[in-house]
Amino acid sequence: MTTKPQDLALLGYADRLSARPGETLAFKVSSTASRPFTARLVRSISADPNPEGPGIIEEDASGFFVPQSFASTHRPFAAGSYGVAQDEVRAAPEASITLSAVIFPTLTTGTVQTVIGFGAYDLRLDESGAASLGLGDQVISTGRPLKLRQWCRITATVTPGAITLEQQPLTRPALAPCVATHKGTAPLATTATPSIAARLVGDQASQHFSGKIEAPAIAVDDRPLCAWDFSIGIRTTTASATTGPDLTLVNFPARAVTGAAWDGSEMNWTHKPAHYAAIHFHGDDIYDFEWDTDFEFTVPEDMPSGVYVMRLECEGNEDAIPFFVCPPLGRPKARLCVLISTFTYTIYGNHARPDYDPSWQDKITERNAYPHNPAEHPHYGLSTYNYHADGSGICHASHHRPLFNLRPGFLTFGGATCSGLRHFPADMHLISWLHAKGIDYDVITDRELHDDGAAAIKGYAAVTTGTHPEYHTANTLDALRDYRDGGGTLMYLGGNGFYWRIAVHGENDSLLEIRRAEDGIRAWAAEPGEYYNAFDGGYGGLWRRNGRAPQDLVGIGFAAQGEFFGDPYRRVSSDPAFDWVFDGIESDLIGDYGFSGHGAAGFELDHMDHRIGTPDSAVLLARSVTRDTGFMLVPEEQLTHLTNLTGGSAKDAMHADMIYAEYPGGGRVFATGSITFCGSLPWNGYDNDVSRLLENVMANFLGAPTPPR
């Protein structure tokens, strides 16, 4: 499918989300205008467009990038995954040509879906979903639609004088095959590049197949010309051939999926690859737009670490592309490091929320917020919180495409009476607070943490998260643990953090994978047998199910989810040893206000649990005053409708715990256990009890004097 007229007038992305001095970002822009577009650089301080809050605050950064103009080009992109052979093959007009594959169709589209394309030969499903063969202008069909989500072998053989087409369901007990024949046709000589799951005409793919394909093959005179074994090289973007050329996989179809031989005897594809000899293709797979580069930006050596935005403008249309400048490895410029959760941003990238309503545009216009929403532009590719058209969950994510919700001023909850922000714009509440309080900081993203380990954050007096550091690799968790155990101080200022395990592709590090295995608050459920990542072979799902509950890293972990509202904390600790946390705070109730849900403890809440990692040293400083209705216990905490893992009532478990903990080696942790905590920081011009509490903790952790009252 090629681009449609509804493509937005101006839109872009960068090839990377973060860079250090000396590293270069490539910006890729599509502009439908006839005039050039302009690009200018700003430093982002606040990304909340709420006029009752801090607003959008940006500083000119033209000293590092002089505003420039570039020629407008409307850049195409195409959805749909498929495989294309890396070389042409030739079939002479021999006695017979046979195309065959085992397939598991998942969607009837009302259009033709190619299974194997080879020159004039097109083995496919017709508009009704029946096996058919197109041969030039001739089409033969079995006339019997295949049953969705059932394995079937389809075979087409062309001999001098006849075509035989057969579809054989692979069921137990076996069903009779459906056979169609056509007389009067001879094999055609063909030199072409074979394709799987789409038909290629030149370099244009069409007729995309949605479903699983296994063991596709082309034979001439009963001798194999091309045959592919998808159980080989599952971690790669190449489908290996046992005969003929390998396939390059386009738009990242899903691998490590169950095949026709899978019988439930093995759940880990690395132990029995033959049971995972299929690839799941989707007509709406799209992860890398592969746009050409319009301009580049090399980060200068003297550019301060921070959050920056490349702002684009042309003929009244605008776009804004955030990126993060990190300090040189091993050379911190500040005592505080802010960990930016770009993996989480990417996993949520272009999340089309089911509760989106067009009426949100009224508030967006009123606040001059970011105007575009993924729900209105699904052809740009959706998030791993959405489904493919065939009902399967989207398990891959990439930032090599425009991500609407990774923009200053994007409203996640357009119907909320608060600011309604999540992820990047919500994390900027913390950044704006640091600027308001004059606290110097560097930023490091989880990309650097994944690549460089604890070395990425070595030397910082403290490392703080933002509101929602949910998605992590083993590398990022190891780095944070090693930093903590080496005497570092962690500040976890969010909720539902360190929750899901993800994998980074070994051949394309912009591509992330999530398998939503077993339980947890999840947008979709992985199929049985498909809980292990294709990218690294690791067991997917919750880190808790991998033996690394969030409590083991930061003392608290996800316990309850509610609507986007918040409640205050109540001070619990009366130990004078921790009076420094509450210095200057007169009330025991803290944070019954805020731009995120109107309260500091809301939406998603984390609690202590000594059984799965909360250390004995943990001190409960404060606990949320969670309302009686509006929250649910997360599934991994529940046993039955009457019992849960805490042993008490569900109500007793549904709260946010604010804690302080010390670890062997000198490490310390401060954790708030709420996604909405940072949303209270800017309230009343940053003069409030939540702000004061965090300022006290920051001063202690950074070794600075206690701030005056």
C-alpha positions in Angstrom: 0.0 0.0 0.0 1.5 3.3 -1.0 1.0 6.7 0.6 -2.5 8.2 0.6 -3.5 11.9 0.1 -4.2 12.1 3.9 -0.5 12.2 4.6 0.3 15.2 6.8 1.8 18.3 5.2 4.9 18.3 7.3 6.3 15.6 9.4 9.7 14.2 10.3 11.9 12.0 12.6 15.6 11.6 13.5 17.6 8.4 13.0 18.4 8.4 16.7 16.8 9.8 19.9 20.1 10.7 21.7 23.6 11.6 20.9 26.9 12.6 22.6 29.2 15.4 21.5 30.7 14.6 18.1 27.9 12.3 17.1 25.5 13.1 14.3 21.8 12.9 14.0 20.1 12.6 10.6 16.8 14.3 10.2 14.3 12.9 7.7 11.4 15.1 6.7 8.3 14.8 4.4 6.9 18.1 3.2 4.1 18.4 0.7 4.7 22.1 0.1 6.3 23.6 -3.0 8.4 25.9 -0.8 11.4 25.0 1.4 10.8 24.2 5.0 12.8 25.8 7.8 14.5 24.0 10.7 15.5 25.7 14.0 16.8 24.3 17.2 15.5 25.0 20.7 16.2 23.6 24.2 13.1 22.3 25.8 12.4 23.3 29.4 8.6 22.5 29.7 6.3 20.6 27.3 3.0 21.2 29.1 0.7 23.4 27.0 -1.8 23.9 29.9 -2.2 27.6 30.3 -2.8 27.1 34.1 0.6 25.4 34.4 4.1 26.2 33.2 3.2 26.2 29.5 5.5 25.4 26.7 8.9 26.8 27.6 11.8 26.6 25.1 15.1 28.4 24.9 16.8 29.5 21.6 19.7 27.2 20.7 20.6 28.7 17.4 24.2 29.1 18.7 24.5 25.4 18.1 22.5 25.1 14.9 21.8 28.2 12.7 18.2 28.2 11.4 18.2 26.8 7.9 15.9 26.1 5.0 15.7 22.8 3.0 13.9 21.8 -0.1 10.5 20.2 0.5 10.0 16.6 -0.6 6.9 14.5 -0.1 8.4 11.2 1.0 6.5 7.9 0.5 6.2 5.0 2.8 4.6 1.6 2.6 3.1 -0.8 5.1 3.1 -4.5 4.9 5.8 -7.1 5.7 7.1 -9.6 3.2 10.2 -11.5 2.1 12.0 -10.8 -1.1 14.7 -13.1 -2.6 18.2 -11.7 -2.7 18.7 -12.9 -6.3 16.7 -13.8 -9.4 16.1 -17.4 -10.3 15.1 -18.9 -13.6 12.6 -21.6 -14.4 12.7 -22.9 -18.0 9.5 -24.3 -19.6 10.0 -27.8 -18.2 7.5 -30.6 -17.6 6.0 -28.9 -14.5 6.3 -26.0 -12.1 5.0 -26.3 -8.5 4.5 -23.7 -5.8 3.6 -24.8 -2.3 3.4 -23.5 1.3 1.9 -24.3 4.6 -0.2 -21.3 5.7 -2.2 -20.1 8.7 -4.4 -17.2 7.4 -5.5 -14.7 10.0 -7.5 -12.2 8.1 -9.9 -12.2 5.2 -9.5 -8.8 3.5 -11.8 -9.0 0.5 -8.7 -8.6 -1.7 -6.1 -10.9 -3.1 -3.4 -12.0 -0.7 -0.2 -13.4 -2.3 1.6 -16.3 -0.6 4.3 -16.8 -3.2 5.0 -14.5 -6.1 7.3 -15.6 -8.9 7.1 -13.7 -12.1 3.8 -14.6 -13.9 3.0 -17.1 -11.1 1.0 -15.9 -8.1 0.0 -18.5 -5.5 -2.5 -16.7 -3.3 -5.8 -16.4 -1.5 -8.5 -14.9 -3.6 -10.9 -12.3 -2.5 -13.0 -14.8 -0.6 -10.0 -16.4 1.1 -9.8 -19.5 -1.0 -6.6 -20.8 -2.4 -6.0 -19.7 -6.0 -3.3 -19.4 -8.6 -2.9 -16.4 -10.9 -0.9 -17.2 -14.1 -0.8 -14.2 -16.4 -4.4 -13.4 -17.2 -5.6 -16.8 -16.0 -7.0 -17.4 -12.5 -8.0 -20.7 -10.9 -9.5 -21.1 -7.5 -10.6 -23.9 -5.2 -13.7 -21.8 -4.5 -13.6 -22.9 -0.8 -12.4 -20.2 1.7 -9.8 -21.4 4.1 -10.7 -21.4 7.7 -8.9 -18.6 9.6 -6.4 -19.6 12.2 -6.1 -23.2 10.9 -3.1 -24.7 9.2 -3.4 -25.7 5.6 -1.1 -26.7 2.9 -1.7 -25.1 -0.5 -0.1 -26.4 -3.7 -0.3 -25.4 -7.3 1.2 -27.4 -10.1 1.4 -26.3 -13.7 2.1 -29.0 -16.3 1.8 -29.1 -20.1 -2.0 -29.0 -20.6 -3.2 -28.6 -17.0 -3.1 -26.7 -13.7 -3.9 -28.6 -10.4 -4.6 -26.5 -7.3 -5.0 -28.2 -3.9 -5.7 -27.0 -0.4 -5.2 -29.6 2.3 -6.3 -28.6 5.9 -3.8 -30.0 8.4 -6.3 -31.1 11.0 -6.8 -34.0 13.2 -8.7 -36.1 12.1 -7.6 -35.3 8.6 -10.1 -33.7 6.3 -10.4 -34.4 2.6 -8.4 -32.0 0.3 -10.1 -29.5 -1.9 -8.8 -29.8 -5.5 -9.4 -27.7 -8.5 -8.1 -28.4 -12.0 -7.9 -26.4 -15.2 -6.9 -27.7 -18.6 -5.1 -26.2 -21.6 -2.2 -24.4 -19.9 1.5 -24.9 -20.3 4.3 -23.8 -17.9 5.9 -20.4 -18.7 9.6 -19.7 -18.8 10.3 -17.3 -15.9 13.3 -15.3 -14.7 12.2 -13.4 -11.7 12.8 -12.5 -8.0 10.6 -14.6 -5.8 8.6 -13.0 -3.0 6.8 -14.3 0.0 3.6 -12.7 1.5 3.3 -10.0 -1.1 3.5 -9.6 -4.9 6.3 -7.5 -6.3 6.1 -5.5 -9.5 9.4 -3.7 -9.9 10.1 -2.5 -6.3 6.5 -2.0 -5.4 4.8 -4.6 -3.1 1.1 -5.2 -3.1 -1.4 -8.0 -2.2 0.0 -8.4 1.3 -0.8 -11.6 3.1 -1.8 -11.5 6.8 -1.0 -14.7 8.7 1.7 -17.3 9.2 3.7 -18.9 6.3 5.9 -22.0 6.7 8.1 -24.0 4.2 7.3 -22.0 1.0 8.9 -23.7 -2.0 9.2 -23.5 -5.8 10.0 -26.7 -7.7 10.7 -27.4 -11.4 10.2 -30.9 -12.7 9.9 -32.1 -9.1 13.3 -30.7 -8.3 13.6 -27.9 -5.8 14.4 -24.5 -7.3 13.8 -22.5 -4.1 12.9 -23.6 -0.7 13.1 -21.7 2.6 13.3 -23.0 6.2 12.0 -20.3 8.6 13.3 -22.2 11.6 16.8 -21.1 10.7 18.1 -17.7 11.8 15.1 -16.7 13.8 17.0 -13.8 15.5 17.8 -12.3 12.1 16.1 -10.3 9.3 17.0 -12.9 6.8 15.0 -16.0 6.0 17.4 -18.8 5.1 17.1 -20.9 2.0 17.8 -24.6 1.8 17.8 -24.2 -2.0 18.1 -21.0 -3.9 18.6 -17.5 -2.6 17.9 -16.3 0.9 15.0 -13.9 1.6 15.4 -10.3 3.0 12.5 -9.6 5.3 10.9 -6.2 4.9 9.0 -4.3 7.6 10.0 -6.8 10.3 7.4 -9.6 10.4 7.1 -11.5 13.6 9.4 -14.6 14.1 9.6 -17.1 17.0 6.0 -17.9 16.4 4.5 -21.4 16.6 4.4 -23.4 13.3 2.3 -26.3 12.0 4.4 -28.8 14.0 4.0 -27.1 17.3 2.2 -29.4 19.8 2.8 -27.7 23.1 5.6 -30.0 24.1 8.1 -27.1 24.0 7.5 -23.4 24.9 11.0 -22.2 24.1 11.8 -21.9 20.4 15.5 -22.1 21.0 15.0 -25.7 22.3 13.0 -26.9 19.3 13.2 -24.5 16.3 11.4 -27.0 14.0 8.2 -26.2 16.0 8.7 -22.5 15.2 9.3 -22.8 11.5 6.8 -20.0 10.6 6.8 -16.3 10.1 3.8 -14.1 10.9 3.3 -11.5 8.2 0.9 -8.6 8.5 -0.4 -6.3 5.9 0.0 -3.3 8.3 3.5 -4.0 9.6 5.5 -0.8 9.4 8.5 0.1 11.5 11.2 1.9 9.5 10.0 4.5 6.9 13.6 4.5 5.4 13.2 8.2 4.3 16.2 9.9 2.9 18.1 12.3 5.0 17.3 16.0 4.5 19.9 17.5 6.9 22.2 16.4 9.7 23.2 17.9 13.0 26.5 17.0 14.7 26.4 17.7 18.5 29.1 20.3 19.3 31.6 19.6 22.1 30.4 22.6 24.1 26.6 21.8 23.9 25.1 21.4 27.3 23.4 18.1 28.1 19.7 18.4 28.0 16.4 18.0 26.0 16.3 19.7 22.6 13.7 20.0 19.9 14.3 20.5 16.2 11.3 22.6 15.1 10.2 22.5 11.5 7.9 25.0 9.8 6.5 25.5 6.3 3.5 27.4 5.0 1.8 27.4 8.4 2.4 23.8 9.2 4.8 22.7 12.0 6.4 19.7 13.5 8.8 19.3 16.5 11.3 16.5 16.8 12.8 16.0 20.3 16.2 14.5 21.0 18.5 14.2 24.0 22.1 15.4 24.2 24.2 13.3 26.6 27.6 14.2 28.0 30.7 12.4 26.8 31.0 8.9 28.2 32.8 9.0 31.6 32.8 12.8 31.8 29.8 14.0 33.8 29.1 17.7 33.7 26.7 17.7 36.7 26.2 15.8 39.9 22.7 14.7 38.9 21.8 12.5 36.0 18.2 12.3 34.7 17.5 9.0 33.1 15.3 9.5 30.0 13.1 6.5 29.2 13.3 6.4 25.4 12.6 2.7 25.3 9.3 3.3 27.0 8.6 6.3 24.6 9.2 4.1 21.6 7.2 1.1 22.9 4.2 3.5 23.4 5.0 5.3 20.1 1.8 6.2 18.2 -0.5 4.7 20.8 -4.0 5.1 19.4 -6.0 5.1 22.6 -9.5 3.4 22.4 -11.0 6.3 24.4 -9.8 8.9 21.9 -12.6 11.3 20.9 -12.5 13.9 18.1 -13.9 16.4 20.7 -10.4 16.5 22.2 -9.4 18.6 19.3 -11.3 21.5 20.9 -9.0 21.5 23.9 -5.9 20.9 21.7 -6.8 24.0 19.6 -7.6 26.0 22.7 -4.2 25.2 24.3 -2.2 25.3 21.0 -1.2 21.7 21.9 0.3 19.3 19.4 -2.5 18.8 16.9 -2.1 15.2 15.6 -3.2 12.1 17.3 -2.3 8.5 16.2 -6.0 7.5 16.4 -6.7 9.8 13.5 -3.6 8.7 11.4 -3.2 4.9 11.9 -1.5 4.5 8.5 1.6 5.9 10.1 1.9 2.8 12.2 0.5 2.1 15.6 2.1 1.1 18.9 2.6 -2.1 20.8 -0.4 -1.1 22.8 -2.5 -1.6 19.7 -3.5 -4.6 17.5 -2.8 -5.5 13.9 -5.8 -5.7 11.6 -5.9 -9.5 12.1 -6.3 -9.1 15.8 -2.8 -10.1 16.8 -0.9 -7.8 19.2 1.8 -5.5 17.8 5.1 -6.8 19.2 7.7 -4.6 17.5 8.4 -0.9 17.9 10.8 1.6 16.3 11.5 5.3 16.4 12.5 5.3 12.7 9.2 6.9 11.9 7.3 9.9 13.1 5.9 9.3 16.6 3.1 11.7 17.4 3.0 11.2 21.1 6.8 11.9 21.4 6.1 15.6 20.9 6.0 18.7 23.1 2.4 19.5 24.0 0.9 16.1 23.1 -2.2 15.4 25.2 -2.7 11.7 26.1 -5.9 12.4 28.0 -7.7 15.0 26.0 -10.8 14.7 28.2 -9.0 15.2 31.5 -9.5 18.3 33.5 -5.8 18.4 34.4 -3.0 18.7 31.9 -3.5 15.1 30.7 0.1 14.4 29.9 2.1 11.1 29.9 5.6 10.0 29.0 7.8 12.7 27.3 5.6 15.8 28.1 4.9 14.5 31.6 8.6 13.9 32.3 9.3 17.5 31.3 7.5 18.5 34.6 10.6 17.3 36.3 13.0 19.0 33.9 11.1 22.3 34.3 11.3 21.9 38.1 15.1 21.4 37.9 15.4 24.6 35.9 13.1 26.5 38.3 15.2 25.3 41.3 18.6 26.0 39.6 19.7 22.3 39.9 22.3 21.4 37.2 21.7 18.0 35.5 22.9 15.8 32.7 20.6 13.5 30.7 21.3 9.9 29.8 18.8 7.7 28.0 18.3 4.1 28.4 19.9 3.6 25.0 23.3 4.7 26.5 22.5 2.6 29.6 21.8 -0.5 27.4 25.0 0.0 25.3 27.5 1.2 28.0 26.2 -0.3 31.2 26.9 1.3 34.5 29.8 3.2 32.9 27.1 5.5 31.4 26.1 6.8 34.8 29.4 6.3 36.7 30.4 9.4 38.7 27.0 10.9 39.3 26.0 11.6 42.9 22.4 10.6 42.0 20.5 9.2 39.1 16.8 10.0 38.9 14.0 8.5 36.7 11.1 10.4 35.3 7.4 9.4 35.7 7.2 6.0 34.0 10.4 4.0 33.3 8.4 0.9 32.4 10.3 -1.0 29.7 13.8 -2.3 30.2 16.4 -4.7 28.9 18.6 -6.9 31.0 21.4 -4.5 30.3 19.6 -1.5 31.6 18.5 -3.3 34.8 22.1 -4.6 35.4 23.5 -1.1 34.9 21.2 0.5 37.5 21.7 -2.4 40.0 25.5 -2.1 39.5 25.4 1.6 40.0 23.3 1.3 43.2 25.5 -1.5 44.6 28.6 0.5 43.9 27.4 3.2 46.2 25.2 5.2 43.8 21.9 6.9 44.7 18.8 6.1 42.7 15.7 8.3 42.7 12.6 6.6 41.3 10.0 9.4 40.8 7.4 7.4 39.0 5.1 4.4 39.0 4.8 1.1 37.2 8.6 1.1 36.5 11.0 -1.6 35.6 8.0 -3.7 34.6 8.2 -5.3 31.2 11.2 -7.1 29.6 12.1 -6.0 26.1 14.7 -7.0 23.6 16.8 -4.9 21.1 17.3 -6.4 17.7 20.9 -7.5 17.0 20.9 -6.2 13.5 18.9 -3.0 13.9 19.1 -1.3 17.3 16.2 1.0 16.6 13.9 -2.0 16.7 12.4 -3.2 20.0 10.4 -6.3 20.8 7.8 -7.0 23.6 6.1 -10.3 24.3 3.2 -9.8 26.6 3.4 -13.2 28.3 1.4 -14.6 31.2 -0.2 -11.8 33.2 0.3 -8.2 34.1 -1.6 -5.1 33.0 -1.3 -5.7 29.3 -2.9 -4.4 26.1 -2.9 -7.9 24.5 -1.9 -11.4 25.4 0.9 -13.3 23.6 -0.2 -16.5 22.0 0.5 -19.8 23.8 4.1 -20.9 22.9 5.1 -17.4 21.9 6.4 -16.0 25.2 10.1 -16.1 24.2 11.6 -13.1 22.4 12.8 -13.7 18.8 15.5 -11.1 19.1 17.5 -12.6 22.0 15.7 -15.8 22.9 14.9 -14.5 26.4 11.7 -15.2 28.2 9.4 -12.3 27.6 6.7 -10.7 29.7 7.1 -9.2 33.2 10.5 -8.8 34.8 8.8 -10.1 37.9 8.2 -13.4 36.0 11.9 -13.4 35.2 12.9 -13.3 38.8 13.6 -9.5 38.8 10.7 -7.8 40.4 11.0 -4.0 40.6 11.1 -4.3 44.4 14.5 -5.9 44.0 15.9 -2.8 42.3 14.1 0.1 43.9 12.2 -1.4 46.9 8.7 -1.0 45.4 6.8 -2.4 42.5 3.5 -2.0 40.6 0.4 -2.8 42.6 -2.6 -0.9 41.4 -4.0 0.9 38.4 -6.8 3.5 38.3 -8.2 6.2 36.1 -6.1 9.3 35.5 -6.6 10.8 38.9 -4.5 11.3 42.0 -4.7 11.5 45.7 -2.4 12.9 48.4 0.2 11.1 50.4 0.0 10.9 54.2 3.3 11.1 56.2 3.9 7.8 58.0 7.4 8.0 59.4 7.8 9.8 62.7 11.4 8.7 63.1 13.4 11.9 63.7 16.2 10.4 61.6 14.0 11.2 58.6 12.8 14.6 59.5 15.1 16.0 56.9 12.8 14.6 54.2 9.9 16.6 55.5 11.8 19.8 56.6 9.6 22.8 56.0 6.4 20.8 55.4 3.8 21.4 58.1 0.9 19.1 57.1 0.9 15.3 57.1 -1.1 15.4 53.9 1.1 16.1 50.9 0.2 16.6 47.3 -3.6 16.9 47.1 -3.1 18.9 43.9 -1.2 18.7 40.6 -1.3 18.9 36.8 -1.4 15.1 36.5 -4.7 13.8 37.9 -4.9 16.6 40.5 -2.9 14.6 43.0 0.7 13.4 43.6 -0.2 9.7 44.2 -2.3 8.5 41.3 -3.0 6.5 38.1 -0.5 3.7 38.7 0.8 2.9 42.1 3.8 0.9 43.5 4.1 -0.7 46.9 6.6 -2.5 49.1 6.8 -6.3 49.2 9.7 -7.8 51.2 9.0 -11.3 49.8 10.1 -10.2 46.3 12.9 -7.8 47.0 12.1 -4.8 49.3 15.1 -4.7 51.6 14.8 -4.8 55.3 16.4 -1.4 55.4 13.5 0.2 53.6 11.7 2.9 55.6 8.1 3.8 54.7 8.1 7.6 54.6 4.6 8.2 53.3 1.7 6.3 51.8 -1.0 7.4 49.5 -4.5 8.1 50.8 -6.0 6.1 48.0 -9.7 6.5 47.4 -12.0 3.6 47.9 -13.1 3.3 44.3 -11.4 3.7 41.0 -8.4 1.5 41.4 -7.9 -2.2 40.6 -5.2 -4.6 41.9 -2.9 -5.7 39.1 -3.4 -9.3 37.9 0.0 -10.5 39.1 -1.0 -9.7 42.6 -4.3 -11.5 42.4 -4.9 -15.2 43.2 -8.7 -15.6 43.2 -11.6 -13.2 43.4 -11.2 -13.4 47.2 -7.5 -13.7 47.8 -4.3 -12.0 46.7 -0.6 -12.5 47.2 -0.3 -10.0 50.0 -2.6 -12.1 52.2 -4.8 -9.1 53.1 -7.6 -7.4 51.2 -7.2 -5.8 47.8 -7.8 -2.4 49.4 -4.8 -3.0 51.7 -2.5 -3.6 48.8 -3.6 -0.7 46.6 -1.4 2.2 47.6 1.7 4.1 46.6 4.6 3.7 49.1 7.2 6.5 49.3 10.3 4.9 50.7 14.0 5.4 51.5 16.4 2.5 51.6 20.0 1.8 52.1 22.0 -1.0 50.5 25.3 -2.7 51.2 28.1 -0.8 49.5 26.6 2.5 50.3 23.9 2.7 47.7 20.6 4.5 48.5 17.2 4.6 47.0 14.3 7.1 47.2 11.1 6.0 45.5 7.7 7.7 45.3 5.6 4.9 43.7 3.3 7.1 41.6 3.2 8.1 38.0 1.6 11.5 38.9 4.1 12.6 41.5 6.1 14.8 39.1 2.9 16.5 37.9 2.6 18.2 41.3 6.1 19.8 41.2 5.1 22.9 39.1 1.9 23.6 41.1 1.7 27.1 42.5 4.8 28.2 40.6 6.9 25.3 42.0 6.1 26.5 45.6 4.4 23.5 47.3 5.0 20.6 49.7 5.8 18.1 47.0 8.3 20.4 45.5 9.8 21.1 48.9 10.0 17.4 49.8 11.9 16.6 46.5 14.2 19.6 47.1 15.0 18.2 50.5 15.8 14.8 49.1 17.8 16.2 46.2 19.9 18.4 48.5 20.7 15.4 50.7 21.6 13.1 47.8 23.6 15.7 45.9 25.5 16.8 49.0 24.2 20.4 48.7 23.1 22.6 51.6 19.5 22.1 52.7 17.4 24.6 50.8 16.2 27.6 52.9 12.5 27.7 53.9 
